[in-house]
Amino acid sequence: MVLCSVMISGGTMNKKHNENNENNPFAEENSAKDELKQENELSEQTVVEGEDSQELNKIKEDFDSLNNQYVRLAADFDNYRKRQAQERESLLKYGTEEALKKLIEVLDNFERAKQSLISVDDCTKLRETFDILHKQTVDSLTKLGLEVIETQGQKFNPEFHEAVMQTQTDEFPEETIIKELQKGYKLADKVLRAALVDVAVQ
């Protein structure tokens, strides 16, 4: 009898509680507030995610900009380094150009004096001294890189030879150099002075 009374009492309390909720005018308002709160939280989360996305995009743009600047600077530096290397190589290769051009005139005088001494029989000692001096000068200039341009028997090449005479002959092929009138010189692959030559023509 006591157990049944408790059960009946409990059922009666639940029923009253449900009736109170149904009759409570603030119950629906509280539910609406909870839903609104959840929507606000979702909205704030979306805003935060949007701000994070914008910040990430800005960081990416800044990175791309800095990376492009780095690539351009690296390319400019590489070009500068190549130019410096070329200028240094050119300086080492052609640095003695002007000096050699002036010394060529000295060689010309040696050549003329040598030719004038050929017919002098009583100047043997003088000729020997001259030959030694001439050889030493040529050797010194050769060490500096001076080279004589080949002419005799060569085919005329306007890059190295200047034809100041043309001789009609059948003894040599067309455009063959038959006589050197003045020596030509070059430094490495650069012509300092073209050789003056006489060229065979048919």
C-alpha positions as CSV (number, residue, x, y, z in Angstrom):
1,M,0.0,0.0,0.0
2,V,2.8,2.4,0.8
3,L,4.7,1.6,-2.6
4,C,1.6,2.2,-4.6
5,S,1.1,5.5,-2.8
6,V,4.7,6.6,-3.7
7,M,4.3,5.7,-7.4
8,I,1.0,7.5,-7.6
9,S,2.5,10.5,-5.9
10,G,5.5,10.5,-8.3
11,G,3.3,10.3,-11.4
12,T,1.2,13.1,-10.0
13,M,4.3,15.3,-9.6
14,N,5.6,14.6,-13.2
15,K,2.2,15.4,-14.5
16,K,2.1,18.6,-12.6
17,H,5.7,19.5,-13.8
18,N,4.7,19.0,-17.4
19,E,1.6,21.0,-16.9
20,N,3.7,23.8,-15.3
21,N,6.0,23.8,-18.4
22,E,3.1,23.9,-20.7
23,N,1.5,26.7,-18.7
24,N,4.8,28.6,-18.3
25,P,4.9,31.5,-20.7
26,F,8.7,31.9,-20.4
27,A,9.6,28.4,-21.6
28,E,9.3,29.1,-25.3
29,E,11.2,32.4,-24.8
30,N,14.1,30.6,-23.1
31,S,14.2,28.1,-26.0
32,A,14.3,30.9,-28.5
33,K,17.1,32.6,-26.6
34,D,19.1,29.4,-26.6
35,E,18.7,29.0,-30.4
36,L,19.7,32.7,-30.9
37,K,22.7,32.2,-28.8
38,Q,23.8,29.2,-30.9
39,E,23.3,31.1,-34.1
40,N,25.4,34.0,-32.8
41,E,28.1,31.6,-31.8
42,L,28.1,30.1,-35.3
43,S,28.1,33.5,-36.9
44,E,31.1,34.6,-34.7
45,Q,32.9,31.4,-35.7
46,T,32.3,32.1,-39.4
47,V,33.6,35.7,-39.0
48,V,36.8,34.4,-37.3
49,E,37.3,31.8,-40.0
50,G,36.8,34.5,-42.6
51,E,39.4,36.8,-40.9
52,D,41.8,33.9,-40.7
53,S,41.4,33.2,-44.4
54,Q,42.0,36.9,-45.3
55,E,45.1,37.0,-43.1
56,L,46.4,33.8,-44.7
57,N,45.8,35.2,-48.2
58,K,47.7,38.4,-47.3
59,I,50.6,36.4,-45.9
60,K,50.7,34.4,-49.2
61,E,50.6,37.6,-51.3
62,D,53.5,39.1,-49.2
63,F,55.5,35.9,-49.6
64,D,54.9,35.8,-53.4
65,S,56.0,39.5,-53.6
66,L,59.2,38.9,-51.6
67,N,59.9,35.8,-53.5
68,N,59.6,37.6,-56.8
69,Q,61.9,40.4,-55.5
70,Y,64.5,37.8,-54.5
71,V,64.4,36.1,-57.9
72,R,64.9,39.4,-59.7
73,L,67.8,40.4,-57.3
74,A,69.4,37.0,-57.8
75,A,69.1,37.4,-61.6
76,D,70.5,40.9,-61.5
77,F,73.4,39.8,-59.3
78,D,74.2,36.9,-61.6
79,N,74.2,39.2,-64.7
80,Y,76.5,41.6,-62.8
81,R,78.9,38.8,-61.8
82,K,79.0,37.6,-65.4
83,R,79.8,41.1,-66.7
84,Q,82.5,41.5,-64.1
85,A,84.1,38.2,-65.2
86,Q,84.0,39.2,-68.8
87,E,85.5,42.6,-68.1
88,R,88.2,41.1,-66.0
89,E,88.9,38.5,-68.7
90,S,89.0,41.2,-71.4
91,L,91.4,43.3,-69.2
92,L,93.8,40.4,-68.8
93,K,93.6,39.5,-72.4
94,Y,93.9,43.0,-74.0
95,G,95.4,45.0,-71.2
96,T,98.7,45.3,-73.1
97,E,97.1,46.3,-76.4
98,E,98.2,49.9,-76.4
99,A,101.7,49.1,-75.3
100,L,102.1,46.5,-78.1
101,K,100.8,48.9,-80.7
102,K,103.5,51.4,-79.8
103,L,106.2,48.7,-79.8
104,I,105.2,47.5,-83.2
105,E,106.7,50.7,-84.6
106,V,110.0,49.8,-82.9
107,L,109.8,46.4,-84.6
108,D,109.3,48.2,-87.9
109,N,112.5,50.1,-87.5
110,F,114.4,46.9,-86.6
111,E,113.1,45.3,-89.8
112,R,114.2,48.2,-91.9
113,A,117.6,48.4,-90.3
114,K,118.0,44.6,-90.8
115,Q,117.2,44.9,-94.5
116,S,119.7,47.8,-94.9
117,L,122.5,45.8,-93.4
118,I,122.2,42.7,-95.6
119,S,124.5,44.2,-98.3
120,V,127.1,45.4,-95.8
121,D,130.0,42.9,-95.7
122,D,132.3,44.7,-93.3
123,C,129.8,45.0,-90.5
124,T,129.6,41.4,-89.4
125,K,129.9,42.2,-85.8
126,L,127.3,44.9,-86.1
127,R,124.9,42.5,-87.8
128,E,125.3,39.9,-85.2
129,T,124.6,42.4,-82.4
130,F,121.6,43.7,-84.2
131,D,120.2,40.1,-84.7
132,I,120.6,39.4,-81.1
133,L,118.8,42.6,-80.1
134,H,116.0,42.0,-82.6
135,K,115.5,38.4,-81.4
136,Q,115.3,39.5,-77.7
137,T,112.8,42.2,-78.5
138,V,110.6,39.8,-80.5
139,D,110.8,37.1,-77.8
140,S,109.8,39.7,-75.1
141,L,106.8,40.8,-77.2
142,T,105.8,37.2,-77.9
143,K,105.7,36.5,-74.2
144,L,103.3,39.4,-73.9
145,G,101.0,37.6,-76.4
146,L,102.0,39.4,-79.6
147,E,101.7,37.1,-82.7
148,V,102.8,37.7,-86.3
149,I,100.1,37.2,-88.9
150,E,101.0,34.6,-91.4
151,T,101.1,35.9,-95.0
152,Q,103.5,34.2,-97.4
153,G,101.7,31.6,-99.5
154,Q,98.4,32.1,-97.5
155,K,95.1,32.8,-99.1
156,F,94.1,36.4,-98.8
157,N,91.8,36.9,-95.7
158,P,90.4,40.5,-95.3
159,E,90.2,39.9,-91.5
160,F,94.0,39.7,-91.3
161,H,95.4,41.1,-94.5
162,E,95.1,44.4,-96.4
163,A,95.8,44.1,-100.1
164,V,97.7,47.2,-101.2
165,M,98.9,45.6,-104.4
166,Q,97.5,43.1,-106.9
167,T,99.9,41.3,-109.3
168,Q,98.6,39.4,-112.4
169,T,100.3,36.0,-112.5
170,D,99.7,32.4,-113.5
171,E,102.3,31.1,-111.0
172,F,100.0,31.3,-108.0
173,P,96.3,30.5,-107.4
174,E,93.8,33.4,-107.4
175,E,93.9,35.5,-104.2
176,T,97.1,34.0,-103.0
177,I,99.5,36.3,-101.1
178,I,102.7,36.4,-103.1
179,K,104.6,39.1,-101.1
180,E,104.4,40.7,-97.6
181,L,105.0,44.5,-97.7
182,Q,104.5,45.1,-94.0
183,K,104.1,42.7,-91.1
184,G,100.7,42.4,-89.4
185,Y,100.3,41.6,-85.7
186,K,97.5,40.2,-83.5
187,L,96.9,39.7,-79.8
188,A,95.0,36.5,-79.1
189,D,92.1,36.6,-81.5
190,K,92.2,40.5,-82.0
191,V,94.0,42.0,-84.9
192,L,96.3,44.9,-83.8
193,R,97.3,45.7,-87.3
194,A,96.5,44.0,-90.6
195,A,99.4,42.8,-92.8
196,L,100.0,44.8,-96.0
197,V,100.3,42.3,-98.8
198,D,100.5,41.8,-102.6
199,V,97.9,39.4,-103.9
200,A,97.9,37.3,-107.0
201,V,95.1,37.8,-109.6
202,Q,94.5,35.9,-112.8
